[in-house]
Amino acid sequence: MSEVKLFYHKDNAIRMSRSIEFLKTTPIKNFLWIDLNNVDEEIENELEDYLKIYIQEEEEMVEIEMSSRYMETADSLVVNSNFLLSNFEREPVSFILKNNILITVRGEDLTSFHETIKKISANPKTYPTGYHVFVAILETRVEIDADMVEDMTQEITTLSNSISIQEADEELLMEIKNLQEKTMMLRENIIDKQRAVSSMLKSELMPKELHGRITILIKDINSLLEHIRFSFDRLDYLQDTFLGFVNIEQNKIIKMFTVISVIFMPPTLIASIYGMNFGDMPELSWEFGYAFSIGLMIFAVAVILIYFKKKKWL
């Protein structure tokens, strides 16, 4: 759904308008945040002309290299980032900061934006500029990432508790693979935020009173990366355990065939000997020759089984 939200200061409160015309009739210094959600190109062009900024297309935001997602000029900041949705799809978001106004460009409804709107409505005095809103969005996003990491950890724990020799099949290996891919996406998503936040801390445009919050944000991001690294290690361990179970099952099968082969080797040898058609064989005309050969085969099998039992090979 196409939506424009204009947040501005009035009477010691933060109010919202959805009209572009309202932007043109209100002093620009009153505005705090302009949020563009899946808007038409015509509206973007109108805002570009009025605010003297450049709004990137979604294709441009996606194709930007990670090392170039943070750009700073004499009077503005541009940060491009990917926000993960609940289904682990990436949603590119562009942040533009100029004249203390934050302009956000996105194509999907994002929980982090809804939560930030609640925060600034509840305590408007702590959000005097767009920089404060920007930091609040990143803080909310990191909180959501922390929840996703926690959910991922629970999934890994559940999988770890359920894994066994009986469950070691192709479906289990696919579950491990899917969790590894999700963990990698989480890691990329958080590293993307780490680069942006680290660059913000060095920026001269960033208000000094935000440096403390940004420092705490970096620490939170680093702790999430540690948790993700631990999840990677657990998944590697589960994969090794799975392969170990597969090897055990294969060894059991090979062992069974080996034992069967060894057990039937002596009876096969005895049957081969008595299957010869030489005329002077001693037992050829013996009345009990057949029963004797069968008994000899059974005796040979019994001896091998007893030997294997003593050696604990069975």
N, C-alpha and C positions, 0 to 999 in steps of 0.2 A: 504494500500500500504506500503510495506516494504521500509524504508528509514533511512539512516544514515547521520547525519550532523555533521561535525567537524568545530567548530569555533576557529580561532586562530588569534593572533596578527601578523601584518606585515606592516611595513612602516606607523606606527601611525594609522592604520586602522584595522578593524576586518573583516577577510575574511572567506570564508566557503569552505570546501572540502567535498566530498562524498566518499572518498576512505579510506579504512582501512589501506592500504599500505602506504598512505601519512602520517598517524599517526606514523608509525614505522620509517619513514625516516626524521622526523622533530623533533627537540628538544621538549621534553615534556613540558618544561616551557613556550613554546609559546602558548600552548592550553588554551582555556578559557572554552569551553562548548562542550560536546559530547552528542548529542541528538539521542536516539535510538527510532524509531517509528515502532513498529510491526516488529522487525527484527527477523531473524532466530536464533535458538539456537546456531548454529555454530559460528555466528558472536559474540554473547554474550560470548561464551566460549573463543574466541580469545581475546576479550577485557579484560576479567577477568584475563587471563594469563599475558597479557602485562601490565595492570594497577595495578595488584595485588589487585583486589577488588572482591566482590561477588555480582552478579546481581540476584535478586530474580525473581522467576517465577510469572506470573500473579496470579495464585492460592494462592501463598504465600502472595502476597500483599493484596489480598482480605480478607484472613483469619486472618491477624494480628489484634490483639485487639487494640482498640483506645489508651490505656495506653502504648502500646509498639511500636507505630508508629514512635517514635523519638528515635534514638540510637546514642550514641556518644562514640568514642574511643579516643585514644591519638592523632591520626592524621587524623581522618575522621568523617564525619557526615552522617547518613542515615535517611532520612525522607520519610515516606510513607503517601500518602494522596489520597483522592477521589475528583476528579473534576467532577462537574455536567455538563452534556451535555444539549443542549437546550430542549431535550425531557425528562429531569429529570432522565436520566439513569446515574449511577455512572461509572466513568472511573478511575481505580486505576493508580496512577502515583508514581514512585519511584525516589527520588533524592539522589544522592551519591556525597559527596564533599570530595575530597582528593587531596592534593598537589595543592590547589587553583584551581582545575579543577572541574567543575560541570558535572556529568553524569546523564542524565534523561532517564528513561525507561517508555514508554507508549505504548498503543495499538491503539489509535485513534488520528485523527487530532484535535487539540485543539486550540481554538481562542486565548487563553492566550499566547500560545507559538508563534503563528504567530505575535501577537502584540509586544511581547518582542523582537523578531528578528528585527522588524522595529525600535524599540527603540535603540537597541545596534548598529544598522547600522547607524542610524542618529547621534548618539553621542557616538562614541567608547571610548573616553577618560574617560568617567564616569564608564566604566566597565573594570577595570584592572584585576579582578579575577572572578572565578566562583561564589564566595559568592555574589558578586554584581549582577550577572545574576539571581541567585536564589531569592534574595530579589525582583528583578524586576518582576520575574514571579509571585511571591506571590502578589505583589502590583497590577499587571494586573488582576490576578484572583479575588482579592477582589473587583476591579472595576466592573468586570463582575458580581460578586455576587450582588453588589449594584444595577446593572441594573435589575437583575432577581428579587430582592426584590421590586424594583420600579414597575416592570411589574405586580408582584403579587398584590401589593397594588392597582393598577389600576383595576385589575380583581375583587378584593374584592369590590372596590367602585362601579363598574358597577353592580355587583350582588346586592349590598345593595340598589342601586337606583331602581332596577327593581323588588325587592321583594314586594309582595302584597298578600292580601287574595286570589285573583283570581289565582296567580302564585304559591301558596303554595302547591306543589305537590311532588311526589317522585323524579322527575327529578331535582327539585331545591335542595332537600336534598342531592342528589348525587353530585351536583356541589359543595355544601358546604363541603362535605366529601372529594372530590378530592382536593380542595384548602387546606384543613387542612393537607392532606398527603403531598402535595407539600411544604407547609410551614414547616412541620416537617423535610423534606429532606433538605431544605435550611438551617434550623437551625443546623442539624447534620453536614452538609458540612462546615458551617462557624465555628462551635465549633472545628471541626477537624483542621482547619487552626489556630485557636486561641491557641490550645495546642502547635502546632509546633512553632509558632512565639514566644510564651512566653518562650519556652525552648531555642530557638535560642538566645534570649536576655541574657540568663544566660551563654551561651557557651563561653569558653575561646578561641575557634577557630575562632569565628566570629570577623572580623575586627572592631576596635573601631569606625571607621568613619561611620559604618552602624547602630550603636546603635540608633542614632536619627531617621533614617528612620523606623527602626523596632518599635520604640516606637510609632511613628505616625501610623504605620500599625496596632498596637494593639488597638489604640484609634478608628481607622476606623472600625475594626472588632467589637469592643464593641458597637459602634453606630448602626451597622447593626443588632446586636443581640437585641438591644432595639426596632428597627423598626419591627423585626420579632415577638417580644413579643407583640407589639401593634397589629400586624396582627392577632396573635392568639386570642387576646381579642376580636377583631372585628368579627372574625369568630364564636367565642363562642356566642357573642351577636346576630349575624345573625341566629345561630342555635336556640337560645332561642326565637327569634322573629318568626322564622318559626314554632316552636312548639306552640307558642302562637296563631298564625293564625290558625293552625290545631285545637287547642282547641276551638277557637271561632266558627269555622265551625261546629265542632261536637256539641257544645252547641246549635247552631242555629237549627241543625237537631233534637236534643233531645227536645228542646223547642217546635218545630213545632209539633212533635209527641205527646208531653204532652198536648199541647193546643187542638189538634184534639181529643185526648182521653177524656179530660175533657168536651169538647163541646158536644160530642156524648153520654156522660154518662146519662144526664137527658132524652133525647129522647129514649135511650135504656130502661131506667127504665119505662117510660110511655108506650112504646110499649110492655114491658114485662107484665105490669099490665093489659093492655087491651087485651093481648093475652091469659089471663086465661079463662077457659071454665066453670066458675061457673054459674049455672042457674039463680041465683037471682041478677046478676050484674045490677045496675040501668040503665046503658047506653046500655045494650045489644040489646034492641029492639028500641032504640032511632033512629029517622030518620037522625039526624045530628051528630050521635055519631062518625062516621068515620072522618068527617071534623073537629069536635071538637078535637079529639085526634091528628090529624095532626097539627092543629093550636096551640095546647098546646105544641107540640114538637118544632115548630118554635119559639114560644114565649120563651121557655126555652133556646134555643140556642141564641136568641137575647139578653136576660138578661145577659147570661154569657159573650158574646162578649162585651157588653156595660161595664160590670164590669171590664173586662180585659183592655179595652181601658182607663178607668179612672185610673186604677192602673199602666198604661203604661207598661203592660206586652206584648203588641202587637205593 
